[in-house]
C-alpha cells in the first residue's frame, strides 16, 4: 500500500476537523464526520495486514492529529514567547502542539492493538471511546495539562447544539463526536458493500445518533428561561499593551484608567466592577494589603458606590517564616520564604479583602511540571530565561462572597478551560462566574477568540452568567444559555455594563463533575489490560498447538 493512499485521507480529516473548530462557527457539525477519512485509511492499513502495520497506524493517525492541533493552536508560540526567551519558547511550544496530538494518536494505536488482539469489533469501538476520553482526561489532570483541544470544546462554535452539557460537560460532547464518527464510518462501509435495506440500515442508526442529541439540545435552548435575580455588573477592558512594561504607563496611571472607564458607565446601584488579570501590576504583600496605595485608591473609588464590590487581578506576594508550600522560594540569604501569586482580589466598602490564587498554571511557563521530581532542573530553566516555578497556587477553587451574600467564582485566564474546577466553585455557592484574563500576549490570533468562545460552555455546564474582563479583548457577557449578549472588540479601550441574573440552582454537571470521563478512563485502563492478556493467551495457545 502506498503511503499517499492513507496520508491523503489523514490530511483530509485534519482539514475537516480544523474547519469545524472554533473560531469557525458555521461548520461545527463537521466534527461528527470529520474523522471518517482517517477511519477509512486506518481500516485499509489494518485489513492489508502488511509489515509494520502498527507503525503505519501510528504515523497515519499522528499526521492527522499533529496537523489538526498545530493548525488550531498555532498561536501558542506567541503566548509562550511573551514570557520566555526564544530558546525556551520554541521547545515549550512543542508541548501543546505535539503532546496532545501524541495522546490522541496513542488512543488510536491502542484501539488498533485491541482490535487485532481481542477482536470483537463492537467492543473495540467502545474501547476506542474509552481510550480517547481517557487520554483527554489525562491531559486535563496531569502536570502537563493543556485541555484546549478536548473534542467536546468544538461545539463552542455552535453552542445551541450542546445545551445538554448541563448534564455531561464537554466529555459528553467528546463521546458523542467519537460515536458519531464511528457510526458514520460503519455506514460508509455498509453503503459500499451491501445492497437493499442492509445498505442503508447503519446510516439510519447514525442519523438517530446525530439527530436525537441535536433535538434535545434545541428543545433545551429554546425552552430555557432564566429566573430574574438581577445584579448590575461592569467589566472593564483597559487595553494596555502587555509587551511594554506596565503597558508604557505607571501603575498609578493604570489605576486611573481603570477607574475612569468604570465611572464612565457606572450607575448608583452598580454592584460589581470586574477588572482584568494583573490590573494591579505591583507585587502587594497580602498580609499588609490594607496599607498599600493601590488598595486605598480602590477603596476611594468604591466609596461612590454604596453597594459596589470590585474584583480585580493583582500580582500578590505572601511571606512565610518557613517553607510552607512546594512553590515557596527563599528570600535571598534570609530565613524568610515567599510565594508570588497571579491573584484575584475582592475589595468592598469595608475592611474585608479576599484573595484567590490562580491554580491552573501553564506548564513550563508559570509552573514547572512535576515540581518534586524535576526540581533539580529549575536552575537550568531559569538560566535559559524561563519563568518556570515563578508562581504559587492553591489547591481548591475559591468563591468570593460580597456583603450582600452574592457568591462569585473567580477564574483567572487559562482556568476557564476546566469545567469541573468551576463546577466545584458553583457547588460551593458561586452564583455567577467572573473570568479575568489578559489575552494580549497572543496577538490578534484565533487564540483570543477560542478562549472567549470556550467560556460559553462554562455558562451552559453550570447555567451561570459569565462576565469576562480581558485587558486587550475580548471582554463581555454570556448568559445562562451560552449566548454572547454583549462583547467588546479586540484592541479597544472599553467598559461594558449589564444587568445579569444570579442562579443558585445546581445542574447535574455541577453536582457530578467529570464523572463520565472518570468512568470511561477506568474502563479504558481495564480494556487496555486485555491487550497483553490476550497476546499472552494466544502465544500460549500457539505453543500448545
C-alpha positions as CSV (number, residue, x, y, z in Angstrom):
1,X,0.0,0.0,0.0
2,X,1.4,3.4,-1.0
3,X,1.9,6.0,1.7
4,X,-0.2,8.6,-0.1
5,X,-3.2,6.3,-0.2
6,X,-3.6,6.7,3.6
7,X,-1.8,10.0,4.2
8,X,-4.2,11.9,2.0
9,X,-7.3,10.8,3.9
10,X,-5.4,11.6,7.1
11,X,-4.8,15.1,5.9
12,X,-8.5,15.4,4.8
13,X,-9.6,14.5,8.4
14,X,-7.2,17.2,9.7
15,X,-8.7,19.8,7.4
16,X,-12.3,18.9,8.2
17,X,-11.6,19.0,12.0
18,X,-9.8,22.4,11.6
19,X,-12.7,23.7,9.6
20,X,-15.2,22.6,12.3
21,X,-13.2,24.0,15.2
22,X,-13.6,27.5,16.8
23,X,-13.3,30.3,16.0
24,X,-15.3,28.9,12.9
25,X,-18.9,29.0,13.8
26,X,-20.5,27.7,10.6
27,X,-19.2,24.1,10.4
28,X,-19.2,22.7,13.9
29,X,-21.4,19.7,12.7
30,X,-18.4,18.5,10.6
31,X,-16.9,17.3,13.9
32,X,-19.5,14.5,13.7
33,X,-17.9,13.1,10.5
34,X,-14.5,14.7,10.3
35,X,-12.6,11.6,11.4
36,X,-14.3,9.3,8.9
37,X,-11.5,9.7,6.3
38,X,-9.0,8.7,9.0
39,X,-11.0,5.7,9.9
40,X,-11.1,4.7,6.2
41,X,-7.3,4.9,6.0
42,X,-6.7,3.0,9.2
43,X,-9.1,0.3,8.3
44,X,-7.3,-0.2,5.0
45,X,-4.0,-0.4,6.8
46,X,-5.2,-3.0,9.3
47,X,-7.0,-5.2,6.8
48,X,-4.0,-5.2,4.5
49,X,-2.0,-6.8,7.4
50,X,1.3,-5.8,5.8
51,X,4.7,-5.5,7.6
52,X,4.9,-2.7,10.3
53,X,1.1,-2.3,10.4
54,X,1.3,-0.8,13.9
55,X,3.9,1.8,12.8
56,X,1.7,2.8,9.8
57,X,-1.4,3.1,12.1
58,X,0.6,5.3,14.5
59,X,2.1,7.6,11.7
60,X,-1.2,8.0,9.9
61,X,-3.2,8.9,13.0
62,X,-0.3,11.0,14.2
63,X,-0.3,13.0,10.9
64,X,-4.0,13.8,11.4
65,X,-3.7,14.9,14.9
66,X,-0.4,16.8,14.7
67,X,-1.7,18.9,11.7
68,X,-5.1,19.5,13.2
69,X,-3.7,20.5,16.6
70,X,-1.0,22.8,15.1
71,X,-3.4,24.5,12.8
72,X,-5.8,25.2,15.6
73,X,-3.3,26.4,18.3
74,X,-0.5,27.8,16.2
75,X,-0.8,31.0,18.4
76,X,0.6,29.2,21.5
77,X,4.1,30.3,20.5
78,X,3.1,33.9,20.8
79,X,1.9,33.4,24.3
80,X,5.0,31.5,25.5
81,X,7.5,33.8,23.8
82,X,5.9,36.7,25.7
83,X,7.2,35.2,29.0
84,X,10.4,33.4,27.8
85,X,13.4,33.7,25.5
86,X,13.1,32.1,22.0
87,X,15.4,29.3,23.2
88,X,12.9,28.3,25.8
89,X,9.7,29.3,23.9
90,X,10.2,27.0,20.9
91,X,10.7,23.7,22.8
92,X,7.9,24.6,25.2
93,X,5.6,25.3,22.3
94,X,6.1,21.7,21.2
95,X,4.3,20.5,24.4
96,X,0.8,21.7,23.3
97,X,1.5,21.1,19.6
98,X,2.8,17.6,19.9
99,X,1.9,16.2,23.3
100,X,-1.9,16.5,22.8
101,X,-1.5,15.0,19.3
102,X,0.6,12.2,20.7
103,X,-2.0,11.3,23.3
104,X,-4.7,11.3,20.6
105,X,-2.6,9.1,18.4
106,X,-1.8,6.7,21.2
107,X,-5.6,6.3,21.8
108,X,-6.0,5.1,18.2
109,X,-2.9,2.9,18.4
110,X,-4.4,1.2,21.5
111,X,-7.6,0.7,19.5
112,X,-5.6,-0.9,16.7
113,X,-3.9,-3.3,19.2
114,X,-7.2,-4.1,20.9
115,X,-8.9,-4.8,17.6
116,X,-6.2,-7.1,16.4
117,X,-5.5,-9.0,19.6
118,X,-9.0,-9.1,21.2
119,X,-11.2,-8.8,18.1
120,X,-14.9,-8.1,18.6
121,X,-15.5,-5.0,16.6
122,X,-18.2,-3.5,18.8
123,X,-16.0,-3.9,21.9
124,X,-13.1,-2.5,20.0
125,X,-15.0,0.7,19.2
126,X,-16.1,1.0,22.8
127,X,-12.5,0.6,23.8
128,X,-11.5,3.4,21.4
129,X,-14.0,5.8,23.0
130,X,-12.6,4.9,26.4
131,X,-9.0,5.3,25.3
132,X,-9.8,8.6,23.7
133,X,-11.6,10.1,26.7
134,X,-9.0,8.6,29.0
135,X,-6.3,10.5,27.1
136,X,-8.3,13.7,27.2
137,X,-8.9,13.3,30.9
138,X,-5.2,12.7,31.5
139,X,-4.4,15.8,29.5
140,X,-6.6,17.8,31.9
141,X,-5.3,16.3,35.2
142,X,-1.6,15.8,35.0
143,X,1.2,18.4,35.3
144,X,1.5,18.9,31.6
145,X,-2.2,19.7,31.3
146,X,-3.5,21.6,28.2
147,X,-7.1,20.6,27.6
148,X,-7.6,23.2,24.9
149,X,-8.3,20.5,22.2
150,X,-10.7,18.3,24.1
151,X,-13.2,17.3,21.4
152,X,-16.3,18.5,23.3
153,X,-14.9,22.0,23.2
154,X,-15.5,22.1,19.5
155,X,-19.2,22.9,19.9
156,X,-18.3,26.2,21.5
157,X,-18.7,27.5,17.9
158,X,-22.3,26.3,17.8
159,X,-23.4,26.2,21.4
160,X,-27.1,25.8,20.6
161,X,-26.3,22.1,19.8
162,X,-24.5,21.5,23.2
163,X,-27.1,22.5,25.7
164,X,-27.1,19.0,27.3
165,X,-23.6,19.8,28.5
166,X,-25.5,20.9,31.6
167,X,-25.7,17.2,32.4
168,X,-22.5,15.8,30.9
169,X,-20.0,18.6,30.5
170,X,-17.6,18.6,27.5
171,X,-16.7,15.0,27.8
172,X,-20.3,14.1,26.8
173,X,-19.6,16.0,23.7
174,X,-16.3,14.0,23.1
175,X,-18.2,10.8,23.4
176,X,-20.9,12.0,21.0
177,X,-18.4,13.1,18.4
178,X,-16.4,9.8,18.6
179,X,-19.5,7.7,18.5
180,X,-20.9,9.6,15.5
181,X,-17.7,9.2,13.6
182,X,-17.6,5.5,14.3
183,X,-21.2,5.0,13.1
184,X,-20.7,7.2,10.1
185,X,-17.7,5.1,9.1
186,X,-19.7,1.9,9.5
187,X,-22.5,3.4,7.4
188,X,-19.9,4.2,4.7
189,X,-18.6,0.7,4.7
190,X,-22.1,-0.8,4.6
191,X,-23.1,1.5,1.7
192,X,-20.2,0.3,-0.3
193,X,-20.6,-3.5,0.4
194,X,-24.3,-4.2,0.9
195,X,-27.5,-4.0,-1.1
196,X,-31.1,-3.2,-0.4
197,X,-32.1,-2.3,3.1
198,X,-28.8,-3.5,4.6
199,X,-27.1,-0.8,2.5
200,X,-28.8,2.0,4.4
201,X,-29.6,0.5,7.9
202,X,-26.3,1.7,9.6
203,X,-26.9,5.1,8.1
204,X,-30.3,5.3,9.8
205,X,-28.7,4.4,13.1
206,X,-26.1,7.1,12.6
207,X,-28.8,9.7,11.8
208,X,-30.5,8.8,15.1
209,X,-27.3,9.3,17.0
210,X,-26.9,12.7,15.4
211,X,-30.5,14.0,15.4
212,X,-31.6,13.0,18.9
213,X,-28.9,14.9,20.8
214,X,-29.4,17.9,18.5
215,X,-33.1,17.8,19.0
216,X,-32.8,17.6,22.8
217,X,-30.3,20.5,22.8
218,X,-32.5,22.7,20.7
219,X,-35.5,22.0,22.9
220,X,-33.5,22.9,25.9
221,X,-32.1,26.0,24.2
222,X,-35.4,27.5,23.2
223,X,-37.2,26.4,26.3
224,X,-34.7,27.6,28.8
225,X,-35.9,30.6,30.9
226,X,-33.7,32.4,33.4
227,X,-35.1,33.3,36.9
228,X,-34.9,37.0,37.5
229,X,-32.3,37.8,40.1
230,X,-30.6,40.8,38.7
231,X,-27.3,42.5,39.7
232,X,-25.6,45.3,37.8
233,X,-22.1,44.4,36.6
234,X,-19.4,46.4,34.8
235,X,-16.5,44.8,33.0
236,X,-13.5,47.0,32.1
237,X,-11.1,46.5,29.2
238,X,-8.2,49.0,29.6
239,X,-6.3,47.8,26.5
240,X,-2.8,48.2,28.0
241,X,-0.1,46.8,25.7
242,X,1.4,43.8,27.6
243,X,4.6,43.9,25.6
244,X,5.6,47.2,27.1
245,X,6.5,47.3,30.8
246,X,3.3,48.2,32.6
247,X,1.8,49.0,29.2
248,X,4.1,52.0,28.9
249,X,2.3,53.7,31.8
250,X,2.9,53.8,35.5
251,X,0.7,51.7,37.9
252,X,-0.9,54.9,39.2
253,X,-1.9,55.9,35.6
254,X,-3.2,52.3,35.0
255,X,-5.4,52.6,38.1
256,X,-6.7,56.0,36.9
257,X,-7.5,54.5,33.5
258,X,-9.5,51.6,35.1
259,X,-11.4,53.9,37.5
260,X,-12.2,56.4,34.7
261,X,-13.6,53.6,32.4
262,X,-15.6,52.2,35.3
263,X,-17.1,55.6,36.2
264,X,-18.0,56.3,32.6
265,X,-20.7,53.6,32.6
266,X,-21.4,53.1,36.3
267,X,-24.7,53.9,38.0
268,X,-25.5,54.4,41.6
269,X,-26.7,50.9,42.2
270,X,-23.8,49.1,40.4
271,X,-22.9,46.1,42.4
272,X,-19.8,44.7,40.7
273,X,-16.8,46.1,38.9
274,X,-14.6,43.5,37.2
275,X,-11.1,44.5,36.2
276,X,-8.7,42.2,34.2
277,X,-5.8,39.9,35.1
278,X,-2.9,41.8,36.7
279,X,-4.8,45.1,36.5
280,X,-2.8,46.0,39.7
281,X,0.7,45.1,38.5
282,X,2.8,45.9,41.5
283,X,3.6,43.0,43.9
284,X,1.5,43.6,47.0
285,X,2.0,41.9,50.4
286,X,-1.3,40.2,51.1
287,X,-0.9,40.4,54.8
288,X,-0.4,44.2,54.6
289,X,-2.7,44.9,51.6
290,X,-4.9,47.5,53.5
291,X,-1.9,49.8,53.9
292,X,-0.9,49.8,50.2
293,X,-1.7,52.8,48.0
294,X,-3.4,50.6,45.4
295,X,-5.9,49.3,48.0
296,X,-6.6,52.8,49.4
297,X,-7.1,54.0,45.8
298,X,-9.6,51.2,45.2
299,X,-11.4,52.0,48.4
300,X,-11.7,55.6,47.5
301,X,-13.1,54.7,44.1
302,X,-15.7,52.3,45.6
303,X,-16.9,55.0,48.1
304,X,-19.0,56.5,45.4
305,X,-21.0,53.2,45.0
306,X,-22.6,52.2,48.3
307,X,-23.2,48.6,47.2
308,X,-20.1,48.3,45.0
309,X,-17.7,45.4,45.0
310,X,-14.5,45.3,43.0
311,X,-12.9,42.1,41.7
312,X,-9.5,42.8,40.1
313,X,-6.5,40.9,39.0
314,X,-3.4,41.6,41.1
315,X,0.2,40.3,41.4
316,X,0.5,39.5,45.1
317,X,3.1,38.0,47.4
318,X,2.9,36.2,50.7
319,X,5.8,35.7,53.2
320,X,6.4,32.8,55.5
321,X,8.9,32.0,58.3
322,X,9.4,28.5,56.9
323,X,8.9,26.8,53.5
324,X,5.2,26.2,53.8
325,X,4.5,25.4,50.1
326,X,6.2,23.5,47.4
327,X,6.4,26.7,45.3
328,X,7.9,28.9,48.1
329,X,11.2,30.5,47.4
330,X,13.9,31.7,49.8
331,X,14.2,35.5,50.2
332,X,17.9,35.9,49.4
333,X,20.0,34.5,52.3
334,X,17.4,35.3,54.9
335,X,15.3,32.7,56.8
336,X,12.2,34.1,55.1
337,X,10.3,32.4,52.3
338,X,7.8,33.8,49.9
339,X,5.3,32.9,47.1
340,X,4.4,35.1,44.1
341,X,0.8,34.7,43.0
342,X,-1.2,35.7,40.0
343,X,-4.3,36.6,42.0
344,X,-7.8,37.8,42.0
345,X,-8.7,40.2,44.8
346,X,-12.2,41.3,46.0
347,X,-12.4,44.7,47.7
348,X,-15.6,46.2,49.2
349,X,-16.8,49.2,51.1
350,X,-15.5,47.6,54.3
351,X,-12.2,46.2,55.6
352,X,-13.0,42.8,54.2
353,X,-10.5,41.7,51.5
354,X,-10.5,38.3,49.8
355,X,-7.8,36.7,47.6
356,X,-7.9,33.8,45.1
357,X,-4.6,32.5,43.7
358,X,-4.6,31.2,40.1
359,X,-4.3,27.4,40.4
360,X,-4.3,26.0,36.9
361,X,-0.9,27.3,35.8
362,X,0.5,27.0,32.3
363,X,3.1,24.1,32.4
364,X,6.6,25.1,31.6
365,X,5.7,28.8,31.6
366,X,4.1,29.6,35.0
367,X,4.9,26.3,36.8
368,X,7.5,23.6,36.4
369,X,5.8,20.3,35.6
370,X,6.2,17.6,38.3
371,X,8.0,20.0,40.6
372,X,9.0,17.4,43.2
373,X,10.6,15.2,40.6
374,X,12.1,17.8,38.3
375,X,13.1,20.4,40.9
376,X,16.8,19.9,40.1
377,X,16.1,21.4,36.6
378,X,14.9,24.7,38.0
379,X,18.3,26.5,37.7
380,X,18.6,25.3,34.1
381,X,15.3,26.7,33.0
382,X,16.0,30.0,34.9
383,X,19.3,30.3,33.2
384,X,17.7,30.0,29.8
385,X,15.4,32.9,30.6
386,X,12.3,30.9,31.6
387,X,9.9,31.7,34.4
388,X,9.0,28.2,35.4
389,X,8.2,27.8,39.1
390,X,7.6,31.5,39.3
391,X,4.1,31.3,40.7
392,X,2.4,29.8,43.7
393,X,-1.0,28.3,43.6
394,X,-3.8,27.0,45.7
395,X,-5.3,23.5,45.8
396,X,-9.0,24.3,45.7
397,X,-11.1,26.7,43.7
398,X,-12.5,29.7,45.5
399,X,-15.7,31.7,45.9
400,X,-15.8,35.4,46.7
401,X,-18.8,36.4,48.9
402,X,-20.0,40.0,48.9
403,X,-21.5,41.8,51.9
404,X,-24.9,41.1,50.4
405,X,-24.2,37.4,50.3
406,X,-23.7,37.0,46.5
407,X,-21.2,34.3,45.6
408,X,-18.8,34.7,42.6
409,X,-16.5,32.2,41.1
410,X,-13.2,34.0,40.4
411,X,-11.5,32.4,37.3
412,X,-8.1,33.6,36.0
413,X,-7.3,33.2,32.3
414,X,-6.4,29.6,31.4
415,X,-8.5,28.2,34.2
416,X,-11.7,28.8,32.2
417,X,-10.9,25.5,30.3
418,X,-11.6,23.4,33.4
419,X,-15.4,22.9,33.7
420,X,-15.0,20.7,36.7
421,X,-12.9,23.3,38.6
422,X,-15.6,25.9,38.0
423,X,-18.3,23.5,38.8
424,X,-16.7,23.0,42.3
425,X,-17.0,26.7,42.9
426,X,-20.6,26.6,41.9
427,X,-21.3,23.8,44.3
428,X,-19.6,25.9,47.0
429,X,-22.1,28.8,46.3
430,X,-21.0,30.8,43.2
431,X,-24.0,32.4,41.5
432,X,-22.1,33.8,38.6
433,X,-18.6,33.3,37.0
434,X,-16.1,36.2,36.7
435,X,-13.3,35.4,34.3
436,X,-10.3,37.8,34.4
437,X,-7.7,37.5,31.7
438,X,-5.1,39.3,29.6
439,X,-5.2,37.6,26.2
440,X,-3.0,40.4,24.8
441,X,0.1,38.1,24.8
442,X,-1.4,36.1,21.9
443,X,-1.8,39.0,19.5
444,X,-4.7,39.2,17.1
445,X,-4.9,35.5,16.5
446,X,-7.7,32.9,16.8
447,X,-6.4,32.1,20.4
448,X,-8.3,35.0,21.9
449,X,-11.5,34.1,20.0
450,X,-11.3,30.4,21.1
451,X,-10.7,31.4,24.7
452,X,-13.7,33.6,24.7
453,X,-15.9,31.1,23.0
454,X,-15.0,28.3,25.4
455,X,-16.5,30.4,28.2
456,X,-19.9,29.8,26.6
457,X,-19.6,26.1,27.6
458,X,-18.9,27.0,31.2
459,X,-22.1,29.0,31.2
460,X,-24.1,26.0,29.8
461,X,-22.5,23.5,32.2
462,X,-23.4,25.5,35.3
463,X,-26.2,27.6,34.0
464,X,-24.4,30.7,35.3
465,X,-23.8,34.0,33.7
466,X,-20.2,34.5,32.7
467,X,-18.8,38.0,32.9
468,X,-15.4,38.4,31.3
469,X,-12.9,41.2,31.7
470,X,-9.8,41.0,29.4
471,X,-7.0,43.5,29.2
472,X,-7.0,43.7,25.4
473,X,-10.1,41.8,24.4
474,X,-12.4,40.1,24.3
475,X,-14.5,41.2,27.2
476,X,-18.2,40.6,27.5
477,X,-21.3,39.0,29.0
478,X,-22.6,35.4,28.3
479,X,-26.0,34.4,29.6
480,X,-27.0,31.1,31.1
481,X,-27.8,29.6,27.6
482,X,-24.3,30.4,26.4
483,X,-25.4,33.4,24.2
484,X,-23.0,36.2,23.9
485,X,-25.2,39.2,24.9
486,X,-22.5,41.9,24.7
487,X,-18.8,41.9,23.7
488,X,-16.0,44.3,23.2
489,X,-13.8,44.5,20.1
490,X,-10.1,43.5,20.0
491,X,-7.6,46.2,20.9
492,X,-10.0,48.8,22.0
493,X,-10.4,50.5,25.4
494,X,-13.9,49.9,26.6
495,X,-16.2,49.4,29.6
496,X,-19.4,47.4,29.3
497,X,-22.4,47.4,31.6
498,X,-25.1,44.7,32.0
499,X,-27.8,43.5,34.4
500,X,-27.2,39.8,34.8
501,X,-29.2,37.2,36.6
502,X,-27.8,35.2,39.5
503,X,-28.6,31.5,39.8
504,X,-28.4,29.3,42.8
505,X,-29.7,26.0,41.3
506,X,-27.2,23.2,40.6
507,X,-27.1,21.4,37.2
508,X,-26.4,17.7,37.1
509,X,-22.9,18.5,35.8
510,X,-22.3,21.0,38.7
511,X,-23.2,18.2,41.1
512,X,-21.3,15.3,39.5
513,X,-18.4,17.0,37.6
514,X,-16.4,14.8,35.2
515,X,-17.9,11.5,36.3
516,X,-18.3,10.4,32.7
517,X,-14.6,10.9,31.9
518,X,-13.6,9.2,35.2
519,X,-15.7,6.1,34.5
520,X,-14.6,5.8,30.9
521,X,-11.0,6.3,32.0
522,X,-11.3,3.5,34.4
523,X,-12.9,1.3,31.7
524,X,-10.1,2.2,29.3
525,X,-7.5,1.0,31.8
526,X,-9.3,-2.3,32.2
527,X,-9.7,-2.7,28.5
528,X,-6.0,-1.8,27.8
529,X,-5.0,-4.6,30.2
530,X,-6.9,-7.1,27.9
531,X,-4.2,-6.4,25.2
532,X,-1.2,-8.1,27.0
533,X,-3.5,-10.7,28.5
534,X,-4.9,-11.9,25.1
535,X,-1.5,-11.6,23.5
536,X,0.0,-13.9,26.1
537,X,-3.0,-16.3,25.9
538,X,-2.7,-16.5,22.1
539,X,1.0,-17.2,22.2
540,X,0.4,-19.9,24.8
541,X,-2.3,-21.5,22.5
542,X,0.1,-21.4,19.6
543,X,2.9,-23.1,21.6
544,X,0.4,-25.8,22.7
545,X,-0.7,-26.3,19.1
